[in-house]
Amino acid sequence: MILRLDRWGTELPPPSDPDPQGARAVQELMGGRFGEMSTLMNYTFQSFNFRNRQGARPFYDLIANIAAEEYGHIELVAATINSMLTGASPIDDGRAPKASLSGLKDEAINPHHFLAGGQGALPQDSRGAPWTGDYVFSSGDLIEDLTHNFFLETGARNNKLKTYEMVEHPAARALTGYLLVRGGVHQIAYARAVEKLTGADLTKMFPTPRIPTAKIPECQPHIERGDHKRLYRFSPNDYKEIVAVFNGPHPETGEDLEVFDGPPEGFPPVDLPPQPAVFAPDYAPEEISEIAQKLRKAAGLPDEPLGEVANPGNGGIADKVKDKLS
């Protein structure tokens, strides 16, 4: 079972200028062969299929625990894409545009973001091709799976670096900076696991590509916080044996690797404004808000929603975008 917390693993900037072309590129980090859906499902199925858990418990704990973190990475990629698409289809006098998306007709956008996705992320790659289960590798052989996982994280790092170079949108840069650091932790974890089992030291191949993580400005805050050397334990009581595998020096910095008991504190998510032109969440979102308020009152809940967001009606950037679009 997965315990879901309504927080993001890292802080993302609120919507700024829309960038639907960039959002199309960032989709590769969602549904590409080396995207976050692939890392999640590879490790998830390997953990589901893991035999002799008790006999090989530290390695099972490692794979299952990293799979839990990957779930949150998917949410971050989606949040980034959604932020980049916010404001991409402005409305005209409260109605859908007379020539829908006419201002974007010459751009290399993914039309499914608007036609099928409510101006939101989709389980697709940058070409618009759906993510496929063919990307899942779960051989049953522990050494083979761990070696594959190191390769998978290496390919993911390569794609993040390329996306960083392609897309200058602040949300995309913040996302890739965070994922490069956390993906690096997973690379090291799988390399350590292979070394413990076979003696082969894959950490000598880290980082690949050989671009020092600390050279990337958006990575530096996470490195300063220690997230480059820390594996979080995403469970109140389980997966405690990962400490038997995730230890030793960090291959880039020489610092001691460490396991943190519990998930990261995280950050409240940004509440994105409605996009009425694509009926997200509705052509008249204020009607849904009125119904929700009545239901809240009937259930004896407070007038103000209980959830925590980064912009709780305090005139933040997302609120200004909402005002502009309505």
N, C-alpha and C positions, 0 to 999 in steps of 0.2 A: 504494500500500500504506500501511497505517497501522501505526505502531509503538506498541503499547499498553504503558503503564507502570502498574504496580499501585499507583497513588497517586491521591489526590483533588486537584483543583485548589485546594481550600481546606479548612480545618478545619471540621468539623461537630460539634456537641455530641452526646454519646451519648444513647441513649434516656432519656426522662424519662416524664412521664405520657402515656399514649396519647391520640391525638386523631384518630379516624377521620373525623370531620366535616371537620376541617382538611385531612386527607390528600386527601379528595375535592376540595377547592378547589385544592390544590397540583397536582392532576392537570392543571389547565388549562395549567400551565407545562410539562407534558410533551407532551400530545397535542392541545392547542388549536391554533387557526389560527395563533396567534403564539407557540406553544410551542417548546421546544428541539428537538423532532423536526422541526418545520417549518424552523427556521433551518438545522439540519444538512443536511436533504435538499435544501433550496433551493440552498445553496452547493455541496453535493456534486454535484448534477446539473449546475449551471452550470459547475463545473470539469470534469466528465466531457465535457460537450458543447462546451467552449471550442475554437473554431477559430482558427487563426493564433496559436498560443501564443507562438511565438518573436517574431512581429511585435508582440505586445501583452503580452510576458512580465510586466512589473510588475503588470498587472491580473489576469492569470491567477494569479500567485503569491499575490496578496492574497486572492482568493476561495478558492483551494484551501487556504491556510494557515488562514484563519478557519474553514473547514469542519472542519478537524482539531480545533480547540479546541472546537467545538460538540459533538463526540462526548463529550468529558469533561463538558460541561454536562448532557447527558442522564443520565450516571451520577450526578451530584450531585443532580439532581431525584429520581431513583429512590431514592437513599440517604436523602433527606429523607423521602419518603413511607414508605419501609420503617421508618425510625426512628419516625415518628408512629404507625405501626400496631403496633409492637412492644408486646406486653402487652395488646392490645385484645381478645383472646379467651383469658382465663386458663383454666387447666385445673383440674379438681377431683379431688384425690387421684390425680394422674397419669393421669387419663382425660380424654377430651374432655368438654366441658360437657354436663350432662344436658339443658339447654335451650340449644342452641347459639346464641350471640350474643343471648341473651334480654335481657341488660343494655343492648343497643344497639338494641332494637327501635323505640324512639321517636326515634332519631337519624337525621339525613339522611346516612346512610353510602352508600358504593358497595358493594353486596353482592358485586360481582365481585372486590373486594379479598380477600374470604374464600373465595368459591366457586370462582374461577378463577385467582386470583393468588397463592395460598399466603401471604396477608397481605402482599402486596408490590405494587410499582408495575406499572402496565399501560400499553400504548400507547393511552391514551384521554384524553378531555378531562374537565372537571369534571362533565359530564352523564353520563359513562360511554359516550359515543359514540366509536367507534374513530377513531384518527388516519387520515387519508386522503391518498393521493397527489395528490388534487385541490388540496391546499395548495401543491404544488410549482410554482414559476414559473421557467421556463428558456426565454426567448424566443430566445436566440441573439444578440440585439442587446445589445452590451455596455452602452451607456448606459441602455437600458431595464432591464436586469437590475440594474445598480448602483443606479438610482433606486428600483427595487422593494425592493432589500435595505435601503436606508435606511428606507423606509416599514415594512418588516417589523420591523426593529429598534426603530422608534418604537412600533409596536403592542405589541411584546414588553415594552418598558419600561413602557408603560401597564398591561399585565396584571400585571407584577411589583409595581408600586406598589399596585394594587388588592388583590392577594393579600397584600401586606404589611399592608394595613389590615384585611383580613378575618381573618387567621390570626395569633394571638399565640404559637403554639408556638415555642420557642427554635430548633429546627432550621429551621423555615420562615423565621423572621426572619434567621437566619444565611445561609440559601440566597439569599433575595431581596437581602440586602445585597451579597453577592458578585456575583450576576448583574447587578444594576443597574450596578455599576462596570464589569464586563467587557463587558456589552452596550453600555454607553456608548462604550467603546473601538471596538467594531465600528461603531456609528453614525458616529463620527467618521471611521473608516477609509473607509467607503463615501462619506461626504460629501466627503472629500478627493479620492477617486478621481473623483467626478463633477465636482468643481471643476477638477481637472487636465485633464479631457477637454473640458469645456464652458465653464468660467469661472463657472458658477452656484455660488454659495457657500451650500450647504445647512447649513454649520456655524452659520449665523445662526439656524437653527431648533432648535439644540441648547441645553439639553435640552428635549425635548418628551415629556410634559407639563412645564411650566416649574416644576419643583420642584428646587431645587439639590440635587445628589447629596450634598454634604457635610452637609446638614441631617439625613440619615438616620443614626442612631447606628451601625447595623450596616455602613454603607458606610465609615465613617471609618478603621478599621484598614487597609483596602485602599488608600484614598487616601494615607494616611501612608506606606505601603510603595511607593507610586508606580505601583500597578497601574491607575490611571485614565488614565495617559498612555503606557502601555507595551503594545506588541503583541509577543507572544512568537512565536518562529519554531519551529513544531512539526516540525522535521526536523533531522537531523544535518548534511545538506549541501545541501538544496534550499530553494527559495523565498527566496533571498537578495535578489531584486530588489524586495521590498516596501518597502525603504528609499527607493525612488524615488517612492513614492506616499505612504507614511505618514510625514509630516514636517510641520514648521510648528508654530504655537502651538496649545495646547489651548484650545478655545473658551470654557471656563468659567474656567480658572485662568491662562491665558497662558503656562504652562510649555511647554517644547519637547517635542514627541512623540518617542518613541524606540522603536527595534526592539531587542528582546533576543534574542541568538543562543541559541536552545534553548528548551525548555519550562520552565515554572516548576518550582521544586523540589518543590512539592506536599506533601501530608501523608498519612501512612498511614491507610487506611480503618478505620472502627470495625467490629469483628466482631460482628454482631448475633446474639443468642441464638436457638436453635431455637424454633419455635412449634408444639408437638406437636398442638394442637387442629386445625390445618389441615394437618398432615402436612408441615411445612416444617422441615428437609428430609425428615422421616419421622415416623411415629407414635412410633417408638423411636429417636431420633437417636443414642443412645449406641451402638447396634449398628453404625451407619454409621461412627462414630468408631473403633470397635474394628477394623472391616475396614480402614479407612484406615491405622491404625497398623501392622497386619500387612503391608499392601502397601508401606508406607514402609520397614519393616525389610527386607523381601525385596528391595527395590530398592537397598539399601545406603545409604539416606538417614538423616540424623540422627533421633533420637527426636522432637525438637521440629520442628514444621513450619517450612519455610524462609521462608514469606511473612511480611511485616511488617504488623502491625495496631496500632491505637492502644491496644488493651487486651489485651496478651498474657498473660492469666490472672493478672493482678496485683491482682485484687480491685476492678477498676474498676466503673463504674456498670453497664455492659452485663453484666458477670459477675454482679453482684448481681441484675439483672433475670432472668438465666438461672437463678440459684439459686432465686429466688422462684417462678418458673414451673415448676420441676421439683422 
